[in-house]
Amino acid sequence: MTARPLHPAEIGFDFDGVIADTVEAFLRLACEQYGHCDLRPEHITHFLVEECLAMEATVVESIFTAILRDSVGVGLQPMPGAVEVLGELSGRAPVTIITARPEAEPVHQWLEAVFPAPVRQRLRVVAMGDHDDKARHIRQAGLTAFIDDRAETCVQLSRAGLDAIVFAQPWNRDRHSLPTVHSWAEIRALCL
């Protein structure tokens, strides 16, 4: 963990894999639409799914494209505890979400469907379209800490002097030595 408690105004969050349970949506769509029903989250041992699953790259791309374009329509769910904790944090300061997604609109639509209006109005979304340029956007937002599920992003942020915290997922195990959170309850505890 970081050496000090974080104020909600100084910490930002990745969207997919941290706030939204993208893995559940991916696995459900892989089963429903392509018959890949034997997959489990622990099978996804690499951030690039096609590197660890016996699925054609075109199928992986098709599923992720559906999730990115229509998060509400595919039934993307929040991570357990995310709605409650972000509601609490947004009551203390605006919350910044910085996503590698290329378009913010599907994220805004999802936030509108999932969060009550008073919370949603205090959530800022930056869609940057690049996994490797988050440090610049984090600094522009005035943040000093960030939670992401992509270990490589967190390593880059740490090297850039930011407090990087990895949201534990099967694909980031044993890929870093950074502080890690396993749940939104742990995130709540960071932001005292």
C-alpha positions, -999 to 999 in steps of 0.1 A, spaced: 0 0 0 10 36 -2 27 50 29 -1 75 36 -39 76 33 -51 91 0 -77 118 -4 -103 110 -31 -92 142 -50 -57 128 -56 -65 92 -68 -78 81 -102 -92 49 -115 -90 28 -146 -124 17 -159 -123 -18 -174 -111 -44 -148 -113 -20 -119 -147 -3 -120 -164 -25 -146 -162 -63 -145 -151 -66 -181 -139 -102 -175 -174 -114 -166 -188 -97 -197 -161 -112 -219 -165 -147 -206 -203 -145 -208 -203 -133 -244 -176 -159 -253 -200 -186 -241 -233 -172 -254 -221 -161 -288 -192 -184 -296 -197 -215 -275 -165 -210 -254 -183 -220 -221 -154 -237 -203 -134 -205 -197 -129 -190 -162 -113 -157 -150 -82 -176 -138 -75 -188 -174 -68 -152 -184 -32 -150 -173 -21 -123 -198 -36 -88 -204 -37 -97 -241 -63 -124 -239 -54 -140 -272 -20 -149 -258 -35 -172 -231 -68 -185 -244 -74 -209 -273 -96 -184 -292 -91 -169 -326 -79 -133 -324 -109 -122 -345 -133 -137 -319 -115 -119 -290 -116 -87 -310 -153 -91 -318 -162 -96 -281 -141 -67 -269 -155 -44 -296 -190 -52 -285 -181 -44 -249 -164 -11 -259 -191 1 -282 -222 -9 -262 -213 -15 -225 -249 -11 -214 -263 -34 -242 -239 -63 -234 -248 -61 -197 -214 -50 -184 -216 -51 -146 -198 -31 -119 -171 -48 -99 -184 -58 -64 -184 -27 -42 -174 -2 -69 -208 16 -69 -209 20 -32 -173 31 -27 -173 55 -56 -205 70 -43 -187 76 -9 -156 90 -25 -175 112 -49 -192 127 -18 -158 140 -7 -144 151 -41 -149 146 -78 -137 112 -90 -115 109 -121 -117 78 -144 -90 75 -170 -95 48 -195 -75 35 -224 -108 32 -243 -108 54 -274 -143 68 -268 -158 82 -236 -195 80 -247 -200 43 -240 -185 48 -205 -208 78 -199 -238 58 -210 -228 29 -186 -222 53 -157 -257 68 -164 -272 33 -163 -253 22 -131 -248 52 -109 -274 75 -93 -274 111 -108 -257 128 -78 -228 104 -80 -226 104 -118 -223 142 -118 -191 139 -98 -174 113 -120 -151 127 -147 -141 105 -176 -110 108 -197 -109 84 -227 -73 85 -240 -72 56 -264 -37 44 -253 -25 22 -225 9 38 -225 2 75 -220 -18 75 -188 9 93 -167 4 125 -188 -34 124 -183 -31 116 -146 -9 146 -141 -32 169 -161 -60 158 -139 -40 168 -108 -38 133 -95 -8 117 -77 -21 81 -74 -38 57 -98 -54 22 -96 -52 1 -127 -54 -36 -135 -27 -36 -162 6 -42 -144 26 -27 -172 7 6 -169 13 6 -131 50 0 -136 52 29 -160 33 52 -136 56 42 -107 86 50 -128 70 84 -136 69 91 -99 32 85 -93 17 62 -67 6 32 -87 -16 6 -72 -25 -26 -90 -60 -39 -88 -54 -77 -85 -65 -98 -114 -53 -131 -127 -35 -114 -156 -13 -93 -134 -1 -119 -108 36 -121 -105 42 -93 -130 51 -65 -105 62 -57 -70 38 -27 -66 12 -22 -39 -20 -42 -47 -56 -40 -38 -79 -70 -41 -113 -53 -36 -132 -21 -34 -132 -25 4 -94 -22 3 -97 9 -19 -121 24 7 -95 17 34 -69 35 13 -90 67 12 -95 75 48 
